[in-house]
Amino acid sequence: MAKLKTDAGTADPDALYQMLVDAHRDLDEAASAKLNAKLVLLLANHAGDLDIVREAIAAARKG
């Protein structure tokens, strides 16, 4: 069974966070939500494992 990685998966988590913040800069609420939806779909497709995506959804709903 697949296991969702929840530990830092990048050498520079602060840079990753800043990238996400910067991506939303100057977007209105609707455009920001659209960006989030597209990003989620792209990353879920990249993960490719339905068990991992299912685990990620469950974890996101809890937190």
C-alpha positions in Angstrom: 0.0 0.0 0.0 1.2 3.5 -0.9 2.1 5.9 1.9 1.7 9.6 1.6 4.9 11.5 2.3 4.3 14.2 4.9 7.9 15.1 5.8 9.7 17.8 4.0 10.2 16.6 0.4 12.4 19.5 -0.7 15.8 20.8 0.5 14.3 24.3 0.8 10.7 24.3 2.1 10.7 28.0 2.7 11.5 28.6 -1.0 8.6 26.3 -1.9 6.2 28.1 0.4 7.4 31.5 -1.1 6.8 30.1 -4.6 3.2 29.2 -3.7 2.6 32.6 -2.1 4.1 34.5 -5.1 2.0 32.5 -7.5 -1.1 34.0 -5.9 0.2 37.6 -5.8 -2.1 40.0 -7.5 -4.9 37.4 -8.1 -8.4 38.0 -7.1 -10.2 35.3 -5.0 -11.7 33.6 -8.1 -8.4 33.5 -10.0 -6.6 32.3 -6.8 -9.1 29.4 -6.4 -8.7 28.5 -10.1 -4.9 28.4 -9.7 -5.3 26.2 -6.7 -7.6 23.8 -8.5 -5.3 23.6 -11.5 -2.3 23.0 -9.3 -4.0 20.3 -7.4 -5.0 18.5 -10.6 -1.5 18.8 -12.1 0.2 17.5 -8.9 -2.4 14.7 -8.5 -1.8 13.6 -12.1 2.0 13.7 -11.4 1.6 11.6 -8.3 -0.4 9.2 -10.5 -1.2 6.9 -7.6 -4.9 7.0 -6.6 -4.1 5.6 -3.1 -1.7 8.5 -2.5 -4.1 11.1 -3.8 -6.9 9.6 -1.7 -4.6 9.7 1.4 -3.7 13.4 0.6 -7.4 14.3 0.3 -8.2 12.7 3.6 -5.2 14.4 5.3 -6.2 17.8 3.8 -9.8 17.5 5.0 -8.6 16.7 8.6 -6.2 19.6 8.8 
